[in-house]
Structures are given as structure tokens and as C-alpha cells.
Amino acid sequence: MSQPPDDQPRDRSGPTLTAQDRLPGDPDRETLIGQMIRVDQAGEYGAKRIYEGQLAVLGDRPVGTAIREMAEQEQHHLETFNKLIVERRVRPTVLTPLWHLAGFALGAGTALLGEKAAMACTVAVEEVISDHYAGQEAKLGRDEDDLKDTIRRFRRDELAHRDTGLAHDAEAAPGYPLLSRAIKDGTRLAIWLSTRV
């Protein structure tokens, strides 16, 4: 059976209730939702900072328009999760000051390597975030349809950002495989840490 394309909505299959099928040692429903919102808010904050770093270097070039558009969507995502943090009374990650610096440094650093390297950064980060959101979507039951729909919509945006990076020759960046792997590994580590700390 074929999978729906990445940019198409998925069906509503999955657990009826969030965390209904958890195993011993798995987080309960409230903890799971809190972890999801905390890590997603941190991730969107980090993405915003990456694009701010890229714009600091490339803002006056033609690629700056595409970066600004992606940054605006990330700002909307961040505002949504900031609201959810308050509504759901979720503790934000204590690592926000680190993501403030690291996100900007990653964006500016890759932009200093050139437009293609900046776009390679976008592709790598957005591929990991897309997979992360897909995993969250699969864990959410019908009792969390609103959160599930938000994650699904934001995942589509992240996939569009990945496609923008590819359209701007990300794969032609010098050392693309190594650069991509390093950024993906760093993004996965940031997700792991922000979920827990």
C-alpha cells in the first residue's frame, strides 16, 4: 500500500486516545503532551534564530526574500506554541538561551559559507523537523485533534521550506553530505535535550 505524499494530509488513523497504548516507563498523557509542546516551542524558536542569522548575512541578496518568507512562517509557528505553552501550563525548556545563541550562529555560519550552504542548512533542519512532527502526529489520538491538526499544518510548512532549500541548490553546497549530516545530528540532539530539559 502506497504512502500519501509528504505534503498531503494523513488519515486520522492512530490511537483513539493519546497515550492509551503506552508501555511501562512511557510518559503518561499529560507528560507526553507537555514534552511535545515544550520541544516544538523550542524548535520553532531555534528555527526563527537560524533564519535571523541567515538574514544578517544574506538579507540584501535575492535569496533573502525566500529566507524572509520562511522566517515569517516560523514566527507564526513560534507564536502558536508560545500560546500553547501558556494555555497548557507547560514549562519551557531551560535551554532557550543556548538555542538563542546556537540557532543564530548556525544560520549566520552557514550563510557565511554561501547561499547554497545556508539552503543546505534549511534542508537538513527541515527534514529532521518534518520527521519529528510526523512522529508526534502518529502518537496523538483523536482527543488531541486540534494539536494534531496544528502539527500537521506546520509539518507541511517545514516540507515547503525543505523544497525551497532544494530549489535554491542546497545539494550543490560544498561538502553537502557532511554538512547535512552534522546539522541533522545536531538538530536531533537539540530535540532530545529540549524534550527532557
C-alpha positions as a Markdown table, in Angstrom:
| # | Residue | x | y | z |
|---|---|---|---|---|
| 1 | Met | 0.0 | 0.0 | 0.0 |
| 2 | Ser | 1.5 | 3.3 | -1.0 |
| 3 | Gln | 2.1 | 6.2 | 1.5 |
| 4 | Pro | 0.5 | 9.6 | 0.9 |
| 5 | Pro | 3.0 | 12.2 | -0.4 |
| 6 | Asp | 4.8 | 14.2 | 2.3 |
| 7 | Asp | 2.8 | 17.3 | 1.6 |
| 8 | Gln | -0.7 | 15.6 | 1.7 |
| 9 | Pro | -2.8 | 15.3 | 4.9 |
| 10 | Arg | -2.7 | 11.9 | 6.5 |
| 11 | Asp | -5.7 | 10.0 | 7.6 |
| 12 | Arg | -7.0 | 10.1 | 11.1 |
| 13 | Ser | -5.8 | 6.6 | 12.0 |
| 14 | Gly | -3.8 | 6.1 | 15.1 |
| 15 | Pro | -4.7 | 5.8 | 18.7 |
| 16 | Thr | -8.2 | 6.8 | 19.8 |
| 17 | Leu | -6.8 | 8.4 | 22.9 |
| 18 | Thr | -3.4 | 9.9 | 23.3 |
| 19 | Ala | -1.1 | 7.6 | 25.3 |
| 20 | Gln | -3.7 | 4.9 | 25.6 |
| 21 | Asp | -1.2 | 2.3 | 24.4 |
| 22 | Arg | 1.7 | 3.4 | 26.4 |
| 23 | Leu | 4.1 | 0.8 | 27.9 |
| 24 | Pro | 5.5 | 0.8 | 31.4 |
| 25 | Gly | 8.1 | 3.6 | 31.6 |
| 26 | Asp | 6.4 | 5.6 | 28.8 |
| 27 | Pro | 5.2 | 9.1 | 29.8 |
| 28 | Asp | 1.5 | 9.5 | 30.7 |
| 29 | Arg | -0.7 | 11.6 | 28.6 |
| 30 | Glu | -0.1 | 14.9 | 30.4 |
| 31 | Thr | 3.7 | 14.4 | 30.4 |
| 32 | Leu | 3.7 | 13.4 | 26.7 |
| 33 | Ile | 1.7 | 16.5 | 25.6 |
| 34 | Gly | 3.9 | 18.7 | 27.7 |
| 35 | Gln | 7.0 | 17.3 | 26.2 |
| 36 | Met | 5.6 | 17.8 | 22.7 |
| 37 | Ile | 4.7 | 21.4 | 23.2 |
| 38 | Arg | 8.0 | 22.2 | 25.0 |
| 39 | Val | 10.2 | 20.7 | 22.3 |
| 40 | Asp | 8.1 | 22.2 | 19.5 |
| 41 | Gln | 8.2 | 25.7 | 21.0 |
| 42 | Ala | 12.0 | 25.3 | 21.4 |
| 43 | Gly | 12.4 | 24.0 | 17.9 |
| 44 | Glu | 10.4 | 26.9 | 16.4 |
| 45 | Tyr | 12.4 | 29.4 | 18.4 |
| 46 | Gly | 15.6 | 27.8 | 17.1 |
| 47 | Ala | 14.4 | 27.9 | 13.5 |
| 48 | Lys | 13.5 | 31.6 | 13.9 |
| 49 | Arg | 17.0 | 32.2 | 15.2 |
| 50 | Ile | 18.6 | 30.3 | 12.3 |
| 51 | Tyr | 16.7 | 32.4 | 9.8 |
| 52 | Glu | 17.7 | 35.6 | 11.7 |
| 53 | Gly | 21.3 | 34.5 | 11.4 |
| 54 | Gln | 21.0 | 33.8 | 7.7 |
| 55 | Leu | 19.3 | 37.2 | 7.1 |
| 56 | Ala | 22.0 | 39.0 | 9.0 |
| 57 | Val | 24.4 | 37.8 | 6.3 |
| 58 | Leu | 22.3 | 37.3 | 3.2 |
| 59 | Gly | 19.4 | 39.7 | 3.8 |
| 60 | Asp | 20.3 | 42.0 | 0.9 |
| 61 | Arg | 20.7 | 39.3 | -1.7 |
| 62 | Pro | 17.9 | 37.8 | -3.8 |
| 63 | Val | 17.8 | 34.7 | -1.6 |
| 64 | Gly | 16.9 | 36.9 | 1.3 |
| 65 | Thr | 13.3 | 37.2 | 0.1 |
| 66 | Ala | 12.9 | 33.4 | 0.3 |
| 67 | Ile | 14.5 | 33.3 | 3.8 |
| 68 | Arg | 12.3 | 36.2 | 5.0 |
| 69 | Glu | 9.2 | 34.3 | 3.9 |
| 70 | Met | 10.3 | 31.1 | 5.7 |
| 71 | Ala | 11.2 | 33.2 | 8.8 |
| 72 | Glu | 7.7 | 34.7 | 8.8 |
| 73 | Gln | 6.1 | 31.2 | 8.9 |
| 74 | Glu | 8.5 | 30.1 | 11.7 |
| 75 | Gln | 7.4 | 33.2 | 13.6 |
| 76 | His | 3.8 | 32.2 | 13.3 |
| 77 | His | 4.7 | 28.7 | 14.4 |
| 78 | Leu | 6.5 | 30.1 | 17.4 |
| 79 | Glu | 3.6 | 32.3 | 18.4 |
| 80 | Thr | 1.3 | 29.3 | 18.2 |
| 81 | Phe | 3.5 | 27.3 | 20.5 |
| 82 | Asn | 4.1 | 30.2 | 22.9 |
| 83 | Lys | 0.3 | 30.4 | 23.3 |
| 84 | Leu | 0.1 | 26.7 | 23.9 |
| 85 | Ile | 2.8 | 26.8 | 26.5 |
| 86 | Val | 0.7 | 29.2 | 28.5 |
| 87 | Glu | -2.7 | 27.6 | 27.8 |
| 88 | Arg | -1.4 | 24.1 | 28.7 |
| 89 | Arg | 0.8 | 25.3 | 31.6 |
| 90 | Val | 3.9 | 23.7 | 30.1 |
| 91 | Arg | 7.3 | 24.6 | 31.4 |
| 92 | Pro | 9.5 | 25.8 | 28.5 |
| 93 | Thr | 12.9 | 24.3 | 28.1 |
| 94 | Val | 15.7 | 25.8 | 30.3 |
| 95 | Leu | 17.9 | 25.6 | 27.2 |
| 96 | Thr | 16.3 | 28.6 | 25.4 |
| 97 | Pro | 19.4 | 30.8 | 26.0 |
| 98 | Leu | 21.5 | 28.1 | 24.3 |
| 99 | Trp | 19.2 | 27.8 | 21.3 |
| 100 | His | 19.2 | 31.7 | 21.1 |
| 101 | Leu | 22.9 | 31.6 | 20.5 |
| 102 | Ala | 23.3 | 28.3 | 18.7 |
| 103 | Gly | 20.4 | 29.0 | 16.3 |
| 104 | Phe | 21.8 | 32.4 | 15.2 |
| 105 | Ala | 25.4 | 31.0 | 15.0 |
| 106 | Leu | 24.2 | 28.1 | 12.8 |
| 107 | Gly | 22.3 | 30.4 | 10.5 |
| 108 | Ala | 25.0 | 33.0 | 10.2 |
| 109 | Gly | 27.8 | 30.4 | 10.0 |
| 110 | Thr | 26.2 | 28.5 | 7.1 |
| 111 | Ala | 25.3 | 31.8 | 5.4 |
| 112 | Leu | 28.9 | 32.9 | 5.6 |
| 113 | Leu | 29.8 | 29.7 | 3.6 |
| 114 | Gly | 27.4 | 30.9 | 0.9 |
| 115 | Glu | 23.8 | 30.8 | -0.2 |
| 116 | Lys | 23.9 | 27.1 | -1.1 |
| 117 | Ala | 25.3 | 26.2 | 2.3 |
| 118 | Ala | 22.6 | 28.3 | 4.0 |
| 119 | Met | 20.0 | 26.4 | 2.0 |
| 120 | Ala | 21.7 | 23.1 | 2.9 |
| 121 | Cys | 21.2 | 24.1 | 6.5 |
| 122 | Thr | 17.5 | 24.7 | 5.8 |
| 123 | Val | 17.1 | 21.4 | 4.1 |
| 124 | Ala | 18.8 | 19.4 | 6.8 |
| 125 | Val | 16.9 | 21.1 | 9.7 |
| 126 | Glu | 13.5 | 20.9 | 8.0 |
| 127 | Glu | 13.9 | 17.2 | 7.1 |
| 128 | Val | 14.6 | 16.3 | 10.7 |
| 129 | Ile | 11.7 | 18.6 | 12.0 |
| 130 | Ser | 9.3 | 17.0 | 9.4 |
| 131 | Asp | 10.2 | 13.5 | 10.7 |
| 132 | His | 9.8 | 14.8 | 14.2 |
| 133 | Tyr | 6.4 | 16.2 | 13.6 |
| 134 | Ala | 5.3 | 13.0 | 11.8 |
| 135 | Gly | 6.3 | 11.0 | 14.8 |
| 136 | Gln | 4.3 | 13.3 | 17.1 |
| 137 | Glu | 1.3 | 13.2 | 14.8 |
| 138 | Ala | 1.3 | 9.4 | 15.0 |
| 139 | Lys | 1.2 | 9.5 | 18.8 |
| 140 | Leu | -1.7 | 11.9 | 19.2 |
| 141 | Gly | -5.2 | 10.4 | 19.5 |
| 142 | Arg | -8.5 | 11.9 | 18.5 |
| 143 | Asp | -8.7 | 13.5 | 21.9 |
| 144 | Glu | -6.0 | 15.9 | 20.6 |
| 145 | Asp | -7.3 | 16.7 | 17.1 |
| 146 | Asp | -6.6 | 20.4 | 17.4 |
| 147 | Leu | -2.9 | 19.8 | 18.4 |
| 148 | Lys | -2.6 | 17.1 | 15.7 |
| 149 | Asp | -4.0 | 19.5 | 13.0 |
| 150 | Thr | -1.6 | 22.2 | 14.1 |
| 151 | Ile | 1.4 | 19.8 | 13.9 |
| 152 | Arg | 0.2 | 18.5 | 10.5 |
| 153 | Arg | -0.1 | 22.1 | 9.1 |
| 154 | Phe | 3.3 | 23.1 | 10.4 |
| 155 | Arg | 4.8 | 19.9 | 9.0 |
| 156 | Arg | 3.6 | 20.9 | 5.6 |
| 157 | Asp | 5.2 | 24.3 | 6.0 |
| 158 | Glu | 8.5 | 22.7 | 7.0 |
| 159 | Leu | 8.4 | 20.4 | 4.0 |
| 160 | Ala | 7.8 | 23.5 | 1.8 |
| 161 | His | 10.9 | 25.1 | 3.4 |
| 162 | Arg | 12.9 | 22.0 | 2.6 |
| 163 | Asp | 11.7 | 22.2 | -1.0 |
| 164 | Thr | 12.7 | 25.9 | -1.1 |
| 165 | Gly | 16.2 | 25.0 | 0.0 |
| 166 | Leu | 16.4 | 22.3 | -2.6 |
| 167 | Ala | 15.2 | 24.7 | -5.3 |
| 168 | His | 18.0 | 27.1 | -4.3 |
| 169 | Asp | 20.7 | 24.4 | -5.0 |
| 170 | Ala | 21.2 | 23.2 | -1.4 |
| 171 | Glu | 22.7 | 19.9 | -2.7 |
| 172 | Ala | 25.4 | 21.8 | -4.6 |
| 173 | Ala | 26.8 | 23.3 | -1.4 |
| 174 | Pro | 30.5 | 22.3 | -0.9 |
| 175 | Gly | 30.7 | 19.2 | 1.3 |
| 176 | Tyr | 26.9 | 18.8 | 1.3 |
| 177 | Pro | 26.8 | 15.2 | 2.7 |
| 178 | Leu | 29.0 | 16.1 | 5.6 |
| 179 | Leu | 27.4 | 19.4 | 6.3 |
| 180 | Ser | 23.9 | 17.9 | 6.1 |
| 181 | Arg | 24.7 | 15.0 | 8.4 |
| 182 | Ala | 26.3 | 17.3 | 11.0 |
| 183 | Ile | 23.3 | 19.6 | 11.0 |
| 184 | Lys | 20.9 | 16.7 | 11.2 |
| 185 | Asp | 22.7 | 15.2 | 14.1 |
| 186 | Gly | 22.8 | 18.5 | 15.9 |
| 187 | Thr | 19.1 | 19.0 | 15.3 |
| 188 | Arg | 18.3 | 15.6 | 16.6 |
| 189 | Leu | 20.4 | 16.2 | 19.8 |
| 190 | Ala | 18.6 | 19.6 | 20.3 |
| 191 | Ile | 15.2 | 17.8 | 20.0 |
| 192 | Trp | 16.3 | 15.1 | 22.5 |
| 193 | Leu | 17.6 | 17.7 | 25.0 |
| 194 | Ser | 14.6 | 20.1 | 24.7 |
| 195 | Thr | 12.1 | 17.3 | 25.2 |
| 196 | Arg | 13.7 | 16.4 | 28.6 |
| 197 | Val | 15.3 | 19.5 | 30.0 |
